[in-house]
Amino acid sequence: MTRQLRDVYIVDAVRTPVGKYGGALSGVRPDDLAAGVLRSLLARTPDLDPARIDDVFFGNANGAGEENRNVARMAVLLAGVPVTVPGSTVNRLCASGLEAVIQAARAIAVGDASVAVAGGVESMSRAPWVLPKPSRAFPAGNQELFSTTIGWRMVNKRMEPQWTVPLGEGAELIADRYGITREQQDAFAVASHEKAARAWKNGLYDGEVVPVEGVGLTRDETIRDNTSPQSLSGLKPVFRPDGTVTAGNASPLNDGAAALLLVDEEGLRATGREPLARVRASAVTAVEPQHFGLGPVEAVGKALTRAGRGFDDLTTFELNEAFAAQSLGCLAEWPGLDPAVVNPRGGAIAIGHPLGASGARIAGAVAHQLAAAGSGTGLAALCIGVGQGLALVLER
C-alpha cells in the first residue's frame, strides 16, 4: 500500500552559544548540553505535551566519551522528558546534526511520526584519548593513544594513502586546484567574523540562542570583533610549511548543541504555533575523501533540483565554513549563486564548528532567517570528512 507523503514543518529551533576549545562550555558534559537544548526547546512550546514526541534524533560525531551509549536517549532521560519518548543517535561526522534533521523529517513525511525532535551535540573539549585493546594481555612495547577530538585515528592500512590526509591538507588541495590565495582566505575569514559580530550586536541571534545552565556564556565564544587581514597575516600555516591554511582561516574546535522541533499538520495543531519553515528536499553525495571539502557541490545541486528551485530562488544559504579554502572552492563551482545570500549572519570560522551540532545549528539558522524574511527558500549544506556532502532545502 502506497502512503502519501506528509508535509513536514519546523516549529522552532534553538542552540547554545558555541564555546571555544577549553572555554566556557568545557566543564559541561555533552549529554547535559543535549539535554539542555531539548529542555529549552520544549519549554518554548508549552501547549505541546512532551509525551507526544514520537522520536528524538541527535547527531554526534565522536561517540567515544561521555556522549557514548546513545546520547539522544541520554538527553531524553536527563531533560525530564517522559521515559516513553525514544531516542536515536546518528553519525555522519560533520553533518551529523543535519542528518538527524533529515531523518526526523523523513519519519514524519512517511507517517512513522507526527512530532519529532532533531538536533546535534559535540564537546570537542571533552573528547577523550582512546587506547586500542591489545590482542593479548601484557603486550610488549608501548601502546599508542589516539585523540578523538577531530580527524583520522586508528587508520586501516588498507586505505589508499591519499584518502587519509589531514583535513587541512584537503583544504590546501582545494586551494591548489582553484588558485585560492592566502589573502583571499584571510579576507573570507575576516568577513565571517564581521558578519557574526554584527548579527549579535543587532540582536539577530536573540530568538534562537538559549543559555546553558550554570554557565555565563552569552555569545559565541570564538567570534573576534577585532579580526583584520593584518592580524591574520601573521599566523603561520598549519599543514604545509609554505601553505595557505592557518588557524585564522579555518573553523576552530568547539563545544555546543542545537535542537529543532519538527511536526506534521496534526502535530502543528498540537503546538498552537506558526511554523518557521517547511522541509522541501534533501540530498547526500560523496566524493574522494581527500576532496571532502567539495562534497556540498553536487549535494546542493541535487537538493535544489528535487525542490524544483535554483540559486535565483534562494533567500539565504548557510554553508558550513570548515575552511575558508573549502568554502571558496565550493563557491567557485556555483557561478550563478549570489554570494550575498551566503552566511549572512556569519559562519563557522567565526561562530565555531562543534561537529555533531553544526548541521542542526545551520538548519535552525535557515529556518529562523526564513521566518524573519516572511517568505522564501533557504538552503543548508555541509562538507563532511571522508568525502561526503549533505544539503537540505527549506521554504517559508
N, C-alpha and C positions, 0 to 999 in steps of 0.2 A: 504494500500500500504506500503510495506517494504522499508525503506530508508537505504542505505548502510552507515555505519559509516565512518566518515571522520577522517583523521589523524589530530592530534592537536599538534601544536608546541609552545614552549615558546621562544619568540624572545628576551626578555630582562627581567631583574628583578633588582629592586633597593630596598633599605631600608635606613632608617635613622640610624645614630648611636643610640644605645639604651641608654636611660637616666636612672639614678637611681631615686628612690623614693624621691621626693622633690628636685631633682637635676636640671640639665641644661635645661631639656625639660618641667619642671613642670609649666612653665609660658606659655606654648603653648597649645591651645585648641586641643582636639583630632580631631575635624573636620578640623582644619588647618593642623595638621600633615598628615591627609589623603590626603588633597588637595595638599600638598607639594610633596608627593611621586608620586601622579598622574601626576602633572605638570612636575616633573623631568623625569619620565618615558617617557612621550610623547616627551619631548624636545630632548631625545636621539635618537628618530626615526623621524627626520624631514620630511621624504618622506611620512609619513602616515598622511592623513587628519583625524584629531580627529573626524570629523563628521561621519567617517566610523565605529566608535565604536558602536557595537550593544547593549552592556550592560556592566555595571560596577558592580562587586560583591565585597563587602568588609565584612570581618569578624570583629565582635566586641563582646566581652563577657559581657560588662556591660549594656550599653544602658540606663542608668539611669541618665546621666548627660548631658554634652554638646554634646555628640555624639547621643543624642536622635533624634527621627523622621528621621531615615534612613540616617546614616552617609555617606553611599555610594553616595546617591543623593546629600547630602550637599557638599561632596568633589567635585563632578562634577561641581556644581554651583560656588564653591569658587575657583576652579582651572582655571576657564575661559574656560572650555570645552564647546562646543555648547550645549545649553539647550535642544536640541533634543536628547541628549545622556541620557538614563535612568540609574538607579542605584538601587541595592537591597542589603540590609544588612542581613547577615546570622549569626546565633549564634549556635555554637557547643562548647561553652565555650573555653577551652584551644586550641582546634583545629579549631577555627572559621576561621582563615586565610587560613588553608589548605582546609577546607570545601568550602571556596569561590573559591579557585583554581579548585577544583574538579567540582563544579557546572558550572564554566565558561567553563572548558574543555568539560563537558557533553553537554552543549548547543551547542558548536561548533561541537562536534562529530556527533550529530543528525541533524545538519543543521539548527538549530534555530539561529545561529550566525556565522559570519565569523571572526570577530575581537572582542575581549573582554579583559577587564582589570579585574584582580582579586588581592585582597590584604587583608590587615587587619590593624587595628589600636587599640591602647589602651593607655589611660593615667591613670595609677593607682594612680598617684599623685593627679589627679583632680577628682577621683571618689567621688561622693557626699555621704553624710549621707542622709538617707531617713526616713520619718516618715509615718507609715501606716495611712490611712484615718480612722478616728473613725467612729463607727456605728451610732453615733448621735452627735449633736452639744454639745459643752461644756461637754465632758466626765469627769467623776470623776477619780481622780488619775493621775499619770504621764504616758505619752506615751513614749514608748521605741523607741530610734533612732537606726538605723542599718547602719553600714558601708558597702558600696558596693564595697570596694577595692578588696576583694577576699573572697571566701568561702561561706558557707551556711548563709542564712539570712531569717527571717520570715518563719521558717521551719513549714511545715504541721505536726501537731501532729499525724496524721495517718501514717506517715512514720515509718518504722522499725528503732529503735534507732541506731542499728549498721550501718545503711546506712548513717547516718548524722554525723559521727565522723569527726573531723577536717582533712584536707588533710594531715597534718604532722603526725597525728596518723595513717592514712592509710599507710604512708611510714614506720612507726615503725612496723606495722603489716607485711609488706613485709620483713623488716629486721629480724623479729622473724621467719618467715616462712623459709627463706633461710640461717639463721645464719650469716647474714651480720654484721660485726663488725663496731664499730665507726671508728676504724683505717682504714678499707677498704673504708668507705665512705669518710673520710677526704682525703685519697690518691687519690680517684677518683676526688674529687673537686680540689685538687692541680693540677692534670693533666689537667683538663678543663681550669684553669687559665693559665697554662704554654702554652698550645696549642694556646689559643686565643691570648695571648700576642705575641707569636712568629709569628702567622699569620699576625697580624697587623704590626709588625716590618718588616716583609718581603714583605709587600705591597699586601698581598693576598686578602684584602678586598677593595682595591682601585677601582676595577671595578664594585662594587655593592653598596657601601655606598655613599649616597648623603647628602649634608648639609641641615640643617633646617634653613630657612630664619630667620635672626635676632639672631641666636644662634651660639656661637663659639665652640660648641662641635665637636670634630674631631675624636673621638674614643669612642667605647662603654665604658660607664662611670663606670661600676661595675667590670671591669677586674682589678685584683690586682696582679701586677707583682711580689710582694714580698711574696705571699702566700706560706706557708710551712706547713708541718704536725705539726710542733711545734706551729705555730701561731694559727692553727685551734683547736689544742687540748685544748686550754684554754677556748674555748667557751662553755657555758652551754647548755644542752639540752633544747629544747623549749616546747615539747609536753608531756614528761614524766620526772619526777624528775631523774630517772635512765635511761633515754632513750639515743638514739644514734643520733637523728636528731637535727642538730643545724642550726643556721643562716649561718654557713660557708659551710655546705654540702647540702644546698638547694638552689634553684633558688631564687633570690631576687625579690622585687617588682619594676616594671619598666614602662617606657613610650617609645613608638616608633610606627613606621608604616612601611609597606612594600607594594610593588605593582609589579605585573608581567603582561606582555603583551602576550596574547595567540591568536593564529590565525590558520586558515586552510590554504590550499595551495594557494587559491586566496588571502587571507589576507597577506600571507607571501610575495607574489609578490608585494603587495602594500607597504610593509615596505622597500623593497630594501635591506634586510639584511639576513644574515645566522642565522638560529635559534641556540639557546643554546642547546636545548634538545627537545625531543618529549615525550608527555604523553603516557604511556603504559597501566597502570592499577591502580585501587584503590580498597580499601576495608574498611568497617567500621564494628566494632563488639562491643559487650557490655559484661560487667562482673558485679558482685555485686558492688554497689557503694563504699564500703569501700576498695575494692581491685582495685580501679581505675588505680593505677599505673601499673598494669599488662595488661591493656587494649590493648596496642600495640601488645602483643604476638600473638594472633590469627589474628589480622588485618594484620600484616606483612606477616604471612603465607599465608593468602588468597590472598593478593595482588600479592605476588610473584608467586603463583600458576596460577593466572589469566594471569600474564605476561609470563608464561612459563619459569620462571627463578628461581634460587636458590641462597643461600648465596654465593656460589663459584663464581657467576657471578657479584657480587657487586664490583663496583669501589669505591663507597662512600655511607655512610649511616648516615643521620642526624637524630638522635634520641633525641627528646627534653628532656633535663635534668630537670624535675620538681624537683626531689630529687635524690641525689646520690643513696640512697637505692632503689628507684624505678627503676632507670636505671640499677643498678646491678642485681636487681631481673629479669628484662627482659632479660638481657644478660645471666643469668643462664639458661633461657629457650631456648637459641639459641646456643647450644654447637658447632654447625657447622659454626658459624659466626666468622670471623677473627676480633678481637677487634680493630685491627689497622685501619680498614676502618671506624670506628665509630667516628663521630665528629672530623675529622682530624684537623679542624681549631678552636676547642673549642666548648663548648656547653653552654646551658642556665645558668648553675651555674655561669659561668664567664660572658658571654655576656649579660644575662638577659632574662626575660620571660614576655614581655608585652602581656598579654593573647591573645587578639584578633589578634595580629600581628605575633605571633611566628610561626604559621603554614605557613604563607606566607614567612616569613624570611627563614625557613629551606627549603622550596620548591625552593626558589630562590638560596639558597646556593648550593643545589644539582645541579641545572641547570648550575650554574657558574663553579662548580667543574668538571662536565662532559665536559663542553666546554674546560676547561683548559687541561683536560686529552686527549681530541680529540676523545674519544670513550668510551663506557662502559655503565653500568647500575647503576642507583642510586636510593636510597630509602629515603623517608622522613616519619617519623612517630611520633605520639604524644599520650601520655596518656591524658585522659580527665576526669575532675571532674564529679562525679555522675556515673562513671563507664562505660566509652567507650574507644575505640581505633580507630585511623584513620591512614591509610597508603597510600602512593602514590608512584608508580614506574615510573621513568623517564629513557629514553635511549638517547644515542647520536650515 
